């Protein structure tokens, strides 16, 4: 037998080069002539390994290289020249996208049948159907790769059907249809699956090997033979006179019993790192003793890893197998475990470790199956201008071009909502054929002039109506008043946006569309929006759209709803790879790309359970038991591959194992592989390994930390007296009492808070509208006792709610529920109607206080009712919770008391001067407390008017102290107890930085 192995602690490709040069793998081939190396053929799994082996030979000197190939051959160059020379040309491959589209129509048709409906709790969406079609394609690949057929699935029905639930029985019936239909489709169009073509090429390469190589040395290296066709090629090479196999990391210390146990399905060995290699050996008719280890020397590191990852039954004898302290120290030299608190910290710590290695002149390889973590690490390395790309590329869906397409899709799907429109215009690739500076300027005008504090009807027509309202002065308080020149520029911008979105808008108006129709409309919109932009992923996006367009109507027809999920499913498998040459001393790899690589420092990241290894999910079509019965590998086979990659990576001289204790907002646990390693090494060693990696976490935390946390001081600006306001509203008097800083920001600095962009109407706004309806009813002079009063209120409500077209469905619900509030309002008014002579609503008032300098107090009273006894009742309608009794008696809610003083002074328009007999809070809403009056309770020893006089004295003292004296104006002097919402100027006052230092949150 000519089967060799390179242990994990020995760099695979350099060792392979050494053993070729010293003749170990050549079977006695003559090395005396100058060109002997060119007679040697080496076959490797990947192009990356091929290039790395060539570099290894270059470093060892000499001007010649062996013939280095990859499994499957170089299709375009070699296939026509492989024997038999009269073999027919292989058919073209069916793309994964074509298969997804064809199978989606099949899955969709099945889901609509009675049998299919039984398999789903709810009807699947188009995105879900496309995802199921993709998983069905993966099952087809599994069957093809492992050389099973639909007949193998059909054969298991009788033996497992009695034990299956209704869902699995339905899926088996559907699979029989699907697995018959798809090959017929391929035959009809003269295509084959990529997995089938790979098998054909490997088998042809195996058949041609004796004819191509004769007695020359042929070495197949680095493959585990997990694909049956690859295993046959390895067997064909091994049978050649000078054929040799070099396995990656086969454990030659296993006994024959260990080897046999790994091949018994009853032992569930599929997750063991040696399972695949042991299975390959059995297929080759070889045993453990037939494999020759070519590493120079044994290593305690390899012993440590192999014992730690031993099959479960062998963990019972771990105590006997533990390494001596000296061997354990040698085995863990150069190894660290990085336990980060979060993925953000993990990425930063890994980047710091990689940077330090580069500074020391080392090469660095970062291996992670988590593409999001890979992007984070690349971003962190960018801090130090270290540009590195994920070798696996970025998914098209998440690329720059993909993000722009999704923003376009969201804009159309959301009816041109403010947030979606600004997100698109703030994208630097949204140029519309104009300079970026021009688009940015117009975006600012659009946001401030039309969208901040305004709410439009759906679509660009609604935004155009806002533009017209701003220009003609209809908009009462815009954040920015536009001039005609700016208005014309914004009209042009809206025209550009409308023209770009037109294909997608048309598609959205259709009852149904197809994947090709969606891609065509998206590409047209993308080209118009990104006109003039050099955006990564553009070429791949165009190729994706053109391929979809070429498939025409093959895909499942679907309603144009939830298109983002459809887009995600359609873009599955499409990657964007950088074409720019970056550094060669550092790389980020996926597990496949990292195989056979040996950098100076290897970092294994995302070593969390369900990341490395990934979940053992059999998919939606076959259960684990059904897969085994059909002769397929169980999903735990992926765990075995992940374990093998882990074991190989740990053989690196310097290795850093990284994981996070939290992923997102959820706790996470280390990978079972890390747990095994720590458990075998022992608690003391595990602590030492973690302590070594903790230094990187500490540096990561310190990277953005400050030497000392100095709490912000409570701001207390002291502007000149002549800059302070001389006019305040009634509500601002309370603001002056509670937070003078807010009046400083508003009146001295001239700052006004802007409404949130695109904020949807909420319960508070609904209450405000209801308040306006009741006020309008009174202003128009309607009689609360009239039979048609409820109809009049509903008519006013329809008019007031008309501006909420952006939430039409919710508005209609509010309108229906308003009828209840209207009846409660009328019942309350009719109950007190006998005591009321006249009602006044929304009454403006102005009261001049003669202090050291005159100060004007203005306000608007919700309701002032004149009673038959000549006194007044002032009513404040509240959409929130009315103030409590203690606040009333402490003079902390001055509004109604000030309005009572203004009413007595004749400062309320249209209301004759009179004392106030009642101050009443009325909650507006639909709850149990709605329209239940809550009277103002004066402090002990006061009636309402004496309380108003006392409040007036206190208010005047505040006004004089803060406005007419050179007095600091602090923030949150008297905050609301338990205040949970931020004030409009809290961010400017940095309240969050100092309020918690003084006590509980919200206290001053």
N, C-alpha and C positions, 0 to 999 in steps of 0.2 A: 504494500500500500504506500502511496506517496501523498499522504495527507499530513499537513503541518498546521500549527497554530501559533499565533503571536499573542502572548499574555497581555492583559490590559496595561501592565506597568511598563511595557516596552512600546515605544512609538511605532505604530503599525507600518506606515509607509517607509520611514527611514530604515526600520528593521528589514522590511521586504527588500529594499534596495541593497542592503548589506548582504543578505543571504543569496541574492542573485549574483552579486559581484564575487562572493567567495565560493560560489558553485554549489551551495547546500541544496538549492531547489532545482538544479539543472540536470539531475540524473546522470552525471558523468559527461556532460557535453564538453567538447574540446574548447578550451579557452585560450589556446596558444596563438591563434591567428588574430590579427588586429581588429577584424570586424565581427568578432564572435557575438558581441552584445546585440547586434542588429538581427541575429537569427532568433532571438528570444521574443516570445509574445507574452504580454501580461494583460489580463482582462480584469477590469475593476468595475464596481457598481455604478459610479457616477463620473461625470465630467470633472467635477471639482477634485475628486481623488486622482483622476488621470493627470491633471495639471500639477497637483502636489507631488505625485511620484516623479514626474519629469524634473521638477525642481530639486527633489532629493538626489536624483542622479547627477544633476548639474553641480550640486554642492560637493559631490564626491569626485569630481574631476572627470576627465575624459571627454572626447568630443562626440560620442555616439550615445544613442538612446535605444532601448528595446522598442519593439512595436507595441505601443500601449493602446488598448481598446476598451470599450465598455460592453457590458452584457447587452445583447440585442443587436450589436453591430452599429455601424454608422450607415443608417438606412439609405440615404441618397447616394452615398459613394460606393458602397460595397454590395448592396443587395443584388444588382444585376450580374455580379461576377461570382456569386456563391454557387457552388454545385448543389443540386443538378442545374446545369445551365439552361435547360429547357423548361424550368419551373415557371408557371404562370406568374405574372406580376400581381402582387398582393393588391386587393381592392383598397380604395381610400377609407379613411377612418370616419366613422360617424362622430360628430362632435358631442361633447357633453350637453351643450345647449340644445342641439337638435333632439337628443334623447329626452331631455327634461320636458321639452315642448310636446313631443309626441305622447309621452307617457302621462303628461298632465291632462291631456284630453281624455285619455283612457280612465285615469283616476277620477276626473270630474264626472264622467258619464256613470261610473260605478257608484260614486257618492250620491247620485241622484236617483238610483234605483232603490227599491224597498229593502233589498238585502244590504246595500251600502249604507242606507240610513240607520240600520240597526248597529252599524259599527261606529257611529259618531253620536256623541251626546248632543251636539249642535251642528248645523250644516257648516262644512269647512269653507273658509274664505279662499279667494283665488291665491293669495300668498301661501296659505297652508297647503293647498292642493299642489302648488309648484314645489314646495318643500318636500311633500310626500313623494312626488315624482322623482325628486333628486335622490331620496333615500331608497326608492325602488330601483333606481339606476345603480346605486351602490351595491344593492343585493345582487343585481344582475352581474356586476363586476366580480363580486365574491364567488358566485357560481361559476363564472367563466374562468377566473384565476385558479380556483381549486378544482376545476374540470368536473363540475357537477351540472346536472341538467334539470329541466322541469320534471323529468321522470323521477328523479331522486326525491323531489318534494312530493310528487304524487304517491310515491311508495310509502311515505310515512303516514299518510292519512289514516289508513286502517289501524295502525299500531298506536296512534296518539289521539285520534279524533274523539274517542270516548272520554279522554281526560281533558279535553280543551273546552274553554268557554265559547260562547256564541261569537265573540269578536274574532278569535283565532280561526274558528271554522269558516267565518265569512272571508277572512283574508286569504285563507288557503284556496278557497274557490276562486277568488279574484286573481291570485297569483297564477293559477293554472291558465287563466285567460291571458294575463299579461305576458307570461313567459312563452306563450305560444305566439302571441301577436307580434312582439318585438323582433324576434328572428325573421318572421315573415316580412316585416317592414324593411329590415336590413337587406334581405334577399331581393326584394322588389326594387330597391334603389341602388343595389350593387355596392353596399358598404358593409363594414364590420366594426364591432366595438374595438376601442383601443386595446382593451385587455386581451381580446382574442388575437389581434394583430401582433401584440407582444409575444404571445405564446407561439404563434406561427414563426416569427423571426427567431426566437430562441431555439425552437425545434429545428429550424433550417440551419442555424449556426451549429447546433449539436451534430446534425447529420453531415455537415460539410467539414467538421473539425479534422477527421482522419485524412481527408483529401487535401485540406489546406496546409496542415502542419507536418504531416508525416512523422518523422522521428525527431523533429526540432522541439526544443523546450517550450511548453505552453503552461502558463501559471494563471490559474483563476484565483483571485485573492479578494478577501473582504466581504464575500457574500455569505449569508446564512442559509441560502437556498429555501427561503420561506415560500417562494412561488414554485409549484411543481415543475413548470417548464424550465425554470432556472436550475432546479435540482437535477433535471435530466441533462442539461448542458454541463453541469459540474461533473456528473457521472461520465459523460462522454469524454470530457477532458482528462478525468482521472484515469480512464482506460487507455489513453494514448501512451506510447512508449516512454515519453518524457513529460507526461502530463502531471501536474501537481496542483493540489488545492491548498490554499493558505486560509485558514478559518480565523475570524477575529475573536480572540478571547475564549477559546474552548478550554474548559477545565479538564486538564489531563490528569488531575489528581483524583477524579471520581473513580469509584469502584464500579465494577460491572453491575452490581446490585443497585447502586445509585443511578446508573445509566438506565437500567430497566425500569426503575421506579418513575423516572421522568417520562417514560413512554406509556405509562398506564393511565388511561383516562379516569379511572376510579380514584386516583390520587389527586385529581384536579391540578396537574402540573403546568397548565398553560401560562400561568403568570410568572414562571421561573425564568431567569435570564438564560439558562442553558437548554430550555425546552426546544427551541428551534434548531439549534445545532445538533442536539441529540437525535431529533427526528430526521435531520439530514443524514447523519451517520447511518441510521438504520436503513434509509433508502439506498445508501451506497453499499450496504452489506458490510459495514465496518463496525468495529467496536472501539471502546475507549483506548485500548492498548495499541490501536493502529495509528493514533494521532501522535505526531512528534512535535514537541514544544521547541521553538527555535529562539526564544528569548535567551539573552546571554546568561541571566542569573535569575533565581527565584526572588520574590519580593514579599516582605510581610504585608505590604499594602494590599496586594492581590489576595493573600490568605485572609486578611481581615474582611475584605468585601465579599469573598466567596462564602465564608462561614456566616457572615451576617445575613446574606440573602439565601441561605440554605432552605430547602423545602421545610414546610412547617413541622413535620415529625422530627426533624433533626434538631430543632430548637431545644428539645428536651435534654440534649447532651451538650448544650452550649457551655455549661460550667466546665466540662472537661476540655473543651476546645479553645477556651480563651487564650489569648496570646500572653506571653510573659510581659512584665512591665517594659523591659528593654525592647522587645519586638513591637509592642503596642506603640511605644514612643517613636520607633523608626517608621512604623506603618502610617502614623498620623502626622509625621513631619511634612510640612508644606500643605496641610489640609486645614481648612477653617469652615465653620458653619455660621452663616449670617442670618440671624433671626430678627427680621425687621418688624416694626409695629404695623406698618401699612405698606401697600404696594408702592406708594409714592416714596416712602423712605427706602424701600428695597431698591428701587430704580436708582435713587441718588447714591446709595451706598455702593451698589455695583459699579456705577459710573466712576466713583472715587477710587475704588480698587483698580479698575481698568486703567484709569489715568495714571495712577502711581506706577503701575507695571510699565506703561509706555515711557514714563520718565526714566525708568531704570533700563530702558532699551530692550524690553521683553515684547514678545508677540502675545496677543490676547485674543481668545475666542470666547464669546458669550453665547451660551446655548439656552434657549427657552422655547417651549411650545406655545407660550402665551404671546400672541402678536401685539396685544395692547401693551404689555409690559415691555416688549422689544421697542416699541415706539417711545415709551417713556424713557427707557435707558438712552436711546439715541438722542432724545431731546436734552437729557441731563448732560450727556457728553458734549453737546453743543455749547455749554457754558464756557468750555475751554477751547472752543473752535476745533474740536475733534469731530470730524464729519464721518459718520459711519451709517450705513444703511443695513436694514434687515435683509439678509440674503433671500429670504422667502418672498420679499416684496410686500407691498401694501395692497389689501383688497381694493378693487376698483370702486366698490361702494363707499369706502372710507378715504379714497384718494381726494386730492384737491378738486379734480374734475367731478368725481362722484358727489362730493359735498355741494358743489355748485348746482348740479342737476337736482339734488334733493331739495335745495332751497327753492329752485324754480318750481318743483313739483308741489312743495308745501305752500307756496304763494298762490298757485292756481287752486289747489284743493281747499285752502282756507278762505277763498273769496277775497283775495288781496288784503288780508288783515294787516294792520299797521306793523306789528312785529315782524311778520314774514316779509313785507315789502322792504323794511329797513335792513333786515338781515341780508337780503339779496343785494341791496345797493351798497352796503358796507363791505361786501366781498370784493376784494381788490381785483378779482378777475372779471367783475361785471363792468365792462367798459362800453358796450353798445357802439363800438367803433369810435369812441371819443377819448380824449385824454383823461387819465384817472383823476387829476385835480378838478376837472370840470364836473365829473360825476359826484365827487365828494362834496363840492360846493352846493350842487343841486340837492344832494341828499340832506345836507344841513337845512336848507331852505324848506324842503318838504317836511322834515321832522318838526321844525319849530313853527312853521307857518300853518301846517294843516293837521298834523297828527297829534301833537302834544295837547292834551286837554280837549280834544275833539273826538267825535265818534261818527264814522261815516257809514253809509249803507254799503252792503257787500259789493265788491267789484270795483274796477277803476272808475266807473261812473260815479260811485259814491265819493271817491276822492276828488274827482273833478267838481262835484257840487261843493265840497269844502273849499276848493280853490276859488270858485266863483263867490262864495260867501265871504271869504277873506278879502277879496279884491273890492267887493261892493260895500263892505262895512257891516254886513249882516252878522258876522261872527263878533260876539260881544267882547271877549277878552282873549284874543289869540296870543300865544307866546311870542309871535313875531308878525307884525303887520307887513304884508307884501306890497311892493310897488308894482306898477304895470309891467316893467321890464322883467322883474323876477317872476311875475305871474306867467308871462309868455314863455320864459325859459322852463318853468315847471310844466307848463302845458306840453312843450316839446318832449320833456323827459317822460311824461305819462304816455305820450304817443309812441316813444321808443319801446317802453315797457309793454304796451298793449300789442304792438306789432310783433315783438319777440314771443309773447305768450299766446298769440292767436292760435297756433296749431294745438296747443294743449287745452286751451279753452274750448275749442271745437270738439276735441276728444272727450272732454268732461261732459259735454252736452249730449253725447251719444248714449243710447241705452246700453250698448255693449261695445267692447273693443277687443283687440288681440295684443299679444306681446309685440308683434311686429309693428302694429299701429302705435302702441305706446312708445317704443324705441324710436320710431320715425319722428313722432311729435317732439319727444324729448331732445333728440339730436338737433332738430330744427330750432327749438327754443335755445338750446345751449349755444349753438353757433352764433345766433343773433346776440345773445347776452354777452358771450365771451369774445366777441369780435375784436380782434387786436390784442388778445391776452395770450401770453405764453404760460400755459397752466399744466402742471404735471398730470398725466393721465389722459390728456386730450386724445392722443393717438389711440390708446387702448379703448377709450369710450367710443370713438368713431368706428373702430373695428368691431366692437360689441354690437353697436346699433346696426352696422351693415350686415353682420352675420344674422341677426334677428330678422332684418328686412328680407334677407335671402330665403328665410324659412317661410315667409308669407303667412298663410292662414293655418299653419300646422298646430299652433298652440291652442290652449283652452280659451274660448271666448269668455269674457268676464265684464261685469259692470265696473265702470271707472271709479271705484271706491277703494279706500285704504291702499292707494297705489304705492306708498313707500314700502310696505311689506312685499308687494309684488316685485318692485324694483330690486329689493334685497335678494329675493329668491332667484330672479333672473340673472343677477350679477355674480351669483355664487361660482367660485372657481376662476374668476377673472382677476388677474393680479396686475399691478403696476410696478415695474422694476426700473430702478434708476439706470440711466445709460451713462452717467457721469462717473469718471474714474475717481475713486476715493482712496483712502489709505489702505495699504496692504498689510499693515502690522496689527490691525484690529478688525474684527468682523463679528456680526451678530448672526447666528445660525439657528435654523430649526433643527430638530433632532436628526432628520435625514441628512441635511447638509453637513452636520458636524461629524458624521461617522468617518472614521479613519483619520481625522485631523488631530494634530498634536501640537498646539501652541505652547508657549512657555507657561502661560497662565490660562487655565480653563475655568470659566465661571458657569456653573449650572444654576440657572435661575428659575423661579416659579415652581420650586419643589414643594408644591402644596398638593394635598389630596384633591382629586378631580381636575388637576392641571397636569401633573406628572406623577403617576399615570392619569390618563383621562378616565372618565367613568366607563364602566363596562356595560355600555348600552347596546343591546342587540338590535335596536331599531323598531319601527312600528309594524314590520311585516312578519317577522318570525321571532318567537321567543327563544331563549337560550336552549331549552330542551329540543325545540324543533330544529334549530341549527345543528345540534349534535346528531340528532336522528337522521338528518339529511346528509351527513358527512361533511358539514362545514365546521370550520374552527369556531369555538365559542368566542364571545367578545373579550374574554380575559386574555386572549392571545395578544391583544394590544398591550396588556400589562407586561407580558413577557418581553415584548420588543422594547418597551419603556425601561424595564429593569435591565435589559442588556445594554441599552444606551447609557444608563446610569453607571453600571459596573465598568463599562469601557471608559467613561469620562473620569471616574475615580482613579483610574490607572495613571492619569496625568501627574507629573511630578508635583506641580502646584495646582491645587484645585480649591475653589471656593463654592460652597453649597449655600444657596440663598433661598429663603422662603419668607412669607408674610404671615403675621399672626391675625391679620384681618384683611379680607378682600371686599372692597366696597364698604358697606355698613355691617357686614356679617363677620362673625368670628371664623377663622380658618385654622386648619391643623396641618402640621408638616406631612409631607408625603410618607406613605408607609415605608418607602425605601430609606428615608432619613431616620424614621423611627427605628427600623431594624438595625441600622448602623449604630445609632446611639445606644440602643439596648444591648447589643453585643459588646460594644467597646466599654460599656460601664459608665456609671454616673459620673465618676471623677473625670474620665477622659472626655465625656460629652460636655461637661462644664468647661473644660479647658478649650475644646474646639469652639464652643460658643463664645467664650471670652475672647478668643483670637479674632473671631468675626465681629464681635461687638464693637471693636475699635472703629470699624467702618461705619457702623450705625451711629456711633457717637459723633464721628466727623460729619456724617450726613445731617444730623440734628443741629450741629454747630454751624453748618455752612450758611444757613440763613438766620442764625440766632444773633442776638445782640449781647454785648458783654454784661449789661445789667438792665433790668427792666425799671425804667423810671416812669412812674404813673404820670399821666397828663394832669396838669392843674385845672381845677374848675375855672373856666374862662370868666373874667369879670372886666370886660372892656369899659373904658371910661371916656367916651367921646365928649367933645365940647358941648356945652349946654345948648348952644344955638343950633346944633345939628339934630337935637332930639325932637321928636314929633310934638306938635301942638294940637293934633287931632287924632282921637282914638275912637274906635267903635266900642259898643258895650261889651262885646266878647273880648276885645283887646284889653279892657280893664282887668278882666280875670287873668289874661296872659301876663299883664304887668305884675300882678300879685304873685303869680306862680313862677314865671320865668322871664324876667326883664330882658335877658339876652335875646330872646326871640324877637322882641320889638326893636332891639338894636340891629339885628340882622335884617329885619324887614324894612325899617324906616331909615336907619342911618346908612347901612350898606346898600339898601335898595334891592335886596335879594327876594325873589319870590319863588317858592317851590313850584316845580312843574309837575303836572300829573304824569303818572307812569304811562309809558308808551303801550298802547294797545290793551290797557287794563279792561277786563270784561265787566259789565254791570254786575254789581253784587247786591246783597240784601240791603246794605246801607243806602245804595242809590235807589233801590226800589222804594224804600221808605221815604226818601226825599221826594220822589215823584208822587207818591200817594199824598204826601203833605201838600205839594203844589196843587193837586187836584182839589183837595178840600178847601184850600185857600181861594182857588179860582171860583169855586162854587159860591163862596161868600162874597167875593168881589163883584161877581155878576149879579148879586142880589137875589138869588134863588131862595125860595121858601122851603125850609126844612120839613114843613108839614104837608107840602104839596104831594098829591098822589104820584106824580111823575118824577119826584125827586131822585129816586133810584135810577131811573132811565137817564136823567140829566147827568148824574155823576158818572155813569158808565160811558156816556158820550164824551164827557171831558177826559175820562181815562183813556179812551181810544186815541184821542188827540195827543195827550201827553206821552203815551207809550209809543207813539208812532216813530220816534227817533231811534228805536232799538231794533232796527231791521237786521243788525249783525247777529242778534240772538233771537231770531224770529220765533223759534219753538219755545224758548224759555219765556219770551215776552207774552206769547199766547197763554201760557200757563199762568203767568202773573195776572193777566187780564181776567181770566176766569176766576182766580182766587180773589181779585179785587172786589168782586160783588159782595163777598162776605164782609170785607172791611167797610165797604160803603154802607151796608145795612147796620153794622155796629156803630158807625159814625152817626147815622141818622137817628138810631135809637138813643144814643147819648145826647144829641142835640135836642130831640123832641122831649126828653125827660126834663131838661132844664129850660125849655123854650118859654114857659110861663113867666120866668123871672127876667127874661132878656128883652130889652127895648130895641137895641140895634147891635149888629155885629160888624166889626172892622177886621180885615185880614191884611197881612203884610203892610203894616203901617210904618212908614219912615218917620224917624224923629231926629231932632238936633237940639242939643242942650249946651249952652255956653256957661262954663264955670269961670267965675271971676276970681282967679288965684293971683299970685304975684304977676303972672302973665296969663291971659285968657287961654283956656283949653276947651276945645270943642269936643263934645261927646255925641257920637252919632249911633244910630241903631235902627233895627227893623224888628218890630214886634210881630210874632206869628199871628196872634189874635188879641184884640182888645174889645171886650163886650161891655156895652153900657147896660146896666141893670135898671129895673123900674124904680128902685129905691135911690137912684142918683149916683150910686157908687159904681166902680169899675171892677171887672174881673179880667186879669191878664193871663193868657194861656200860652204855654210853651209846648209845642208838639215835639216829642222826642222820638227819633228813630232808634236811639240806643237806650241805655238804662238811665232813668231819672236819678238825680243825686240823692244820696241818703240823708237821713235826718241830721246826723252829726255835722255833715258838711254845710247844711242850711244854717244850723244854729251857730256855727263857727264863722259865718260870713265869708265862706270860701266859694260860694256860687253867687256872684253879685248881679247876674244879668236881670232877673225878674225884679229885684229890689231897685235897681237903677231905673228900669222901665217904669216902676211905680212912681219914683221921684220925677221922672220926665213927664209922666201923665199928669201929676199934680201941678207941675210948672207949665202945663199947656204946650209941651215940646213935641207932642205926637200929632202929626198932621191929621186934621179931620176929627179929632177927639177933643171934646170940651174938657177943660181942666177939672179934675175931681180926684178925690182920694180913692184908693184901691181897697176893696173889701176882700178880695181873694186872689191869690197867686196859685196857679194850678199847672201841674205837669200832666200831660196826656201822652201816653205811649202809642205810637202809630205802628200797626202791624196786624198780624193774624193770630198771635198767641193768646193765652188765657188772660194776660194782663192788658190786652189791647183795649183802649178807650175806657180804662178804669182810671178816673182822675186821682191824682196824688197831690194833696194840698201842700203848699210851702209851710213849713213849721218854723216860726221865728224862735229866737233864743228866749230862754226863760226871762220873764220880766218885760218882754217887748210884745207889742202888737205889730201888725204888718207895717204900718206907716212909721212907727218909732224904730223898727228894725231897718226900714229904708233910710231913715235919717242917720242912724248909726253907721250903716254901710256907706252912705254918702260921705260922712266925715272920714271914715277910714280910706275910702277910695281917693278922696282929695289929698289926704296925707301921702298916700303912695304916689299920686301924680306929682305932687310938689317935690317929694323926696327924690324920685328917679328921673323926672323930666326937667325940673327947674333948678336942680342943684348938680354940682360936679360930683356925682355919686356913681361908683361902679355899677354895672348892670350884669349881675351873675346869672348863670344858667340854672334852671331847676331849683329856684329858691324854695318853692313850696310845691313839690311834685304831687300828682294825684296818687293816693295810696294804691299800691298794687297795679300801677300802670303797666300794661303789657304792650302797648303800641308806642312806636317812636314818634316824637314830635317832629314838626317839619324842619327844625333846625338842629336836631340832636346830633346829626352826623357832623355838622359844622362845629358844634361845641365839643365834639369827641366825647359825648356823654358815656359811651360804653367803656371808655378808658379810665374814667375817674369815679364814676358813680359806684361801681362794684367795690372800689377801694375803701369807700366811706361806710359801706354796710351792705345790706342786701340790694339786689338789683332794683333800680328805680328809686332808691332813697338818695337824698342829698347829703 
